[in-house]
Amino acid sequence: MNSNTGKVSAVITTHNRLGLLKRAIDSVLSQTYANIECIVVSDASTDGTDEYCKSRDDIRFISIPKSDSHGGNHARNLGIRAASGEYVAFLDDDDAWLPTKIEKQVVLLKEKSCECVYCLRKKQVYINNKLIKVFPETTKYAFEGDLSKKVFRHFITSTSCILAKKSLLEEIGGFDENLLKIQEYELLIRIAQKTEIYYPHNEMLVLFTKNLSDKARISNDPKRLPVAKKYIEKKHSELLRQAGLLNRFLHYAWMWKALYISARMAGDNPNRIKYGVYYRLAYPIKLFFEKLS
């Protein structure tokens, strides 16, 4: 691809996972899209990440000291501010991009004249560093177009799959630093009010890794989801109301399922039973309305 097309800033956020970070960096620098910069934001790492990044001259590096550490969304926002590209794409340190990811996303973004695109993932699940399952992402919830209301229906994509214009990310205020879980879901709620969103069809362009035994990872903490759900529904109460009865119902249905799974993981039997009942009652209705829409 012509290197004179709009520059993409790839923002990788990391914390004490140097071995995985190297793979993430390599996946950025191996893109077929030529006009790309790699920005690594290390959030108070103590495992040699900072020294490794400083030794490389093919990346830009931001180090956040422990005294200024405010979580992954703060790190991502620092990356957005530092980006010199027209577009910004995000990558978690344990994920990796396939070589044509950025090229295909930029082509689609220009073709659709939109300001944000995402992509499908191939999911890899590990327990105790052993790969137990690999599966392609379903397209059942791969929504596109005007998602201003439909965005509430389900979790659509992960942070590592999103590419957006920097100007749009700045306009909406970047990631919400109050959130410790499903931050990409909340980000897309705000993005969907500003632009249509699309994805390249029939393409798995991100290797998404889930290590269920990594207890230090915030996204594996099942106690975070109920807090995030309550926060998002309060913050976007008016948008959720305007989304209509069907979209609200589908939002609550998938949230109940996610809360049930989180409670089960946490050994929280009262909430496992409560949300399990909600989810099982809602699921047949959810399937019926999804077929209609």
C-alpha positions in Angstrom: 0.0 0.0 0.0 1.2 3.5 -0.8 3.1 4.8 2.3 1.6 8.3 1.6 -1.8 7.3 2.8 -2.9 8.6 6.2 -0.7 7.6 9.0 -1.9 5.1 11.6 -0.8 5.3 15.2 -0.8 1.9 16.8 -1.2 2.3 20.6 -0.1 -0.8 22.6 -0.7 -0.6 26.4 1.2 -3.0 28.6 1.9 -3.9 32.2 4.5 -6.5 33.2 4.1 -8.8 30.2 7.3 -8.3 28.2 7.2 -11.7 26.6 3.7 -11.1 25.2 4.5 -7.5 24.3 7.3 -8.5 21.9 4.7 -10.5 19.9 2.3 -7.5 19.9 5.0 -5.1 18.7 6.1 -7.5 15.9 2.5 -7.8 14.7 2.3 -4.0 14.4 5.6 -3.6 12.6 4.8 -6.5 10.2 1.7 -4.8 8.9 1.3 -4.5 5.1 0.2 -0.9 5.7 3.4 1.1 5.4 2.6 4.4 7.0 2.3 3.3 10.6 3.9 4.2 13.9 4.0 2.0 17.0 3.5 3.7 20.4 4.0 1.5 23.5 2.6 2.8 26.8 4.0 1.0 29.8 1.8 1.3 32.8 4.2 1.1 35.8 5.9 -2.1 34.5 8.7 -3.6 36.6 9.7 -6.6 34.5 12.2 -5.0 32.2 9.6 -3.7 29.7 10.9 -0.1 30.0 14.5 -1.0 29.4 13.5 -3.2 26.4 11.4 -0.5 24.8 14.1 2.1 25.3 16.5 -0.1 23.5 14.4 -0.1 20.3 14.5 2.7 17.7 11.5 1.5 15.7 8.9 2.3 18.3 7.9 5.3 20.4 7.7 4.7 24.1 5.8 6.3 27.0 6.5 5.1 30.6 4.0 5.8 33.3 5.6 5.7 36.8 3.7 3.9 39.6 2.8 7.2 41.2 0.9 8.3 38.1 -0.6 4.9 37.2 -4.4 5.2 36.7 -5.2 2.0 34.7 -5.4 0.9 31.2 -7.8 3.6 29.9 -5.6 6.3 31.2 -2.7 4.7 29.4 -4.7 4.4 26.2 -5.7 8.1 26.4 -2.0 9.1 26.8 -1.4 7.1 23.6 -4.1 9.0 21.8 -2.7 12.3 22.8 0.8 11.3 21.7 -0.3 9.9 18.4 0.9 11.7 15.3 -1.3 9.8 12.9 -4.6 10.6 11.3 -6.0 7.3 12.6 -5.5 5.5 15.9 -5.7 1.8 16.5 -5.4 0.0 19.8 -3.7 -3.3 20.7 -3.6 -5.0 24.1 -0.2 -6.6 24.9 -1.5 -10.2 24.9 -3.2 -9.8 21.5 -1.7 -9.7 18.0 -2.8 -8.3 14.6 -2.7 -10.3 11.4 -0.5 -8.6 8.7 -3.3 -7.1 6.6 -5.5 -5.8 9.5 -4.7 -2.1 9.2 -4.6 -2.0 5.4 -8.0 -3.6 5.1 -9.5 -1.4 7.8 -8.2 1.9 6.3 -9.5 0.9 2.9 -12.9 0.1 4.3 -13.0 3.3 6.4 -12.3 5.4 3.2 -14.8 3.4 1.1 -17.6 3.9 3.6 -16.6 7.5 4.4 -17.0 6.8 8.1 -14.7 7.5 11.1 -14.5 4.2 12.9 -14.1 0.5 11.9 -13.5 -2.7 13.7 -12.8 -6.3 12.8 -13.5 -9.9 13.7 -11.3 -11.9 16.0 -9.9 -15.4 16.3 -10.2 -16.3 20.0 -7.5 -18.3 21.8 -8.3 -19.5 25.4 -5.6 -20.5 27.7 -5.5 -22.1 31.2 -2.2 -22.2 33.1 -0.5 -21.2 29.8 -1.9 -24.2 28.0 -4.0 -23.6 24.9 -7.4 -25.3 25.4 -9.6 -23.8 22.7 -9.3 -21.8 19.4 -12.5 -20.6 17.7 -13.5 -17.9 15.2 -15.7 -15.1 16.3 -19.4 -15.4 15.5 -20.8 -12.8 13.1 -24.2 -12.9 15.0 -23.4 -9.7 16.8 -21.2 -8.1 14.1 -23.4 -5.1 13.6 -22.6 -2.3 11.2 -23.9 0.9 9.7 -25.9 3.3 12.0 -25.5 1.7 15.4 -26.6 4.7 17.4 -29.4 2.6 19.0 -28.3 -1.0 18.0 -25.0 -0.6 19.8 -26.7 -1.4 23.1 -27.8 -4.8 22.0 -24.6 -6.7 22.6 -20.9 -6.5 23.2 -19.6 -5.9 19.6 -15.8 -6.1 19.6 -12.7 -5.7 21.7 -10.2 -2.9 22.1 -7.6 -4.5 19.9 -10.0 -4.5 16.9 -10.9 -0.8 16.8 -9.5 1.8 14.5 -10.8 5.3 14.5 -9.9 8.8 13.4 -7.9 10.6 16.0 -10.1 13.7 15.7 -13.1 11.6 16.6 -11.5 10.1 19.6 -10.5 13.5 20.8 -14.0 14.9 20.2 -15.6 12.3 22.4 -13.0 12.4 25.1 -11.2 9.1 24.5 -11.7 6.2 26.9 -13.7 6.7 30.1 -11.0 6.3 32.8 -13.7 5.5 35.4 -14.2 2.1 33.8 -12.2 -1.0 34.6 -14.1 -3.4 32.3 -16.0 -3.4 29.0 -14.4 0.0 28.2 -14.6 -0.7 24.5 -18.4 -1.2 24.7 -18.9 2.2 26.4 -16.5 3.8 23.9 -18.5 2.5 20.9 -21.7 3.8 22.5 -20.3 7.3 22.2 -18.7 6.7 18.8 -21.9 5.4 17.4 -23.6 8.7 18.1 -21.1 10.4 15.8 -20.5 8.1 12.9 -21.5 4.9 11.2 -19.3 1.9 12.0 -18.3 -1.0 9.7 -16.1 -4.1 9.7 -14.3 -6.1 6.9 -16.5 -9.2 6.2 -15.2 -12.7 6.3 -11.9 -11.7 7.8 -10.4 -12.7 11.2 -7.8 -10.0 11.6 -6.9 -10.1 15.3 -5.7 -13.0 17.5 -7.5 -12.4 20.8 -6.0 -14.1 23.8 -7.9 -15.0 27.0 -5.8 -16.5 29.8 -8.4 -17.6 32.4 -5.7 -18.3 35.0 -4.2 -14.8 34.8 -5.8 -13.5 38.1 -3.7 -10.3 37.9 -5.6 -9.2 34.8 -8.4 -6.8 35.6 -10.6 -8.1 32.9 -10.6 -11.5 34.6 -11.9 -10.0 37.8 -15.7 -11.0 37.8 -16.5 -8.3 40.4 -15.8 -5.5 37.9 -18.7 -6.2 35.6 -21.6 -5.4 37.9 -19.9 -2.1 38.7 -19.3 -1.3 35.0 -22.9 -2.2 34.0 -24.4 0.1 36.6 -22.0 2.9 35.7 -22.7 2.7 31.9 -26.5 2.5 32.4 -26.4 5.6 34.5 -24.1 7.5 32.3 -26.1 6.7 29.1 -29.6 6.5 30.7 -31.0 8.9 28.2 -29.5 7.2 25.1 -30.6 3.8 26.4 -34.1 5.2 26.8 -34.1 6.6 23.3 -32.8 3.3 21.9 -36.3 1.9 22.3 -37.8 -1.1 24.2 -36.3 -3.8 22.0 -32.7 -2.5 22.2 -33.1 -2.0 26.0 -34.4 -5.5 26.5 -31.6 -7.1 24.4 -29.1 -5.0 26.3 -30.3 -6.3 29.7 -30.5 -9.9 28.3 -26.9 -10.0 27.3 -25.8 -8.2 30.4 -27.7 -10.8 32.6 -25.9 -13.6 30.8 -22.5 -11.9 31.3 -23.3 -11.2 35.0 -24.3 -14.9 35.5 -21.0 -16.1 34.0 -19.1 -13.6 36.2 -20.9 -14.6 39.3 -20.2 -18.3 38.5 -16.5 -17.6 38.0 -16.4 -15.7 41.4 -18.2 -18.5 43.3 -20.9 -15.9 44.1 -23.9 -18.3 44.4 -26.6 -15.8 45.3 -25.9 -13.7 42.2 -25.2 -16.7 40.1 -28.7 -18.0 40.9 -30.4 -14.5 40.5 -28.8 -13.6 37.1 -29.1 -17.2 35.9 -32.9 -17.0 36.4 -33.1 -13.6 34.7 -31.0 -14.8 31.8 -32.9 -18.1 31.3 -36.2 -16.3 31.4 -35.1 -13.7 28.9 -33.2 -15.9 26.5 -36.1 -17.4 24.5 -37.6 -13.9 24.1 -34.2 -12.6 23.1 -33.8 -15.3 20.4 -37.3 -14.5 19.1 -36.7 -10.8 18.7 -33.2 -11.3 17.2 -34.7 -13.4 14.5 -37.3 -10.7 13.8 -34.7 -7.9 13.6 
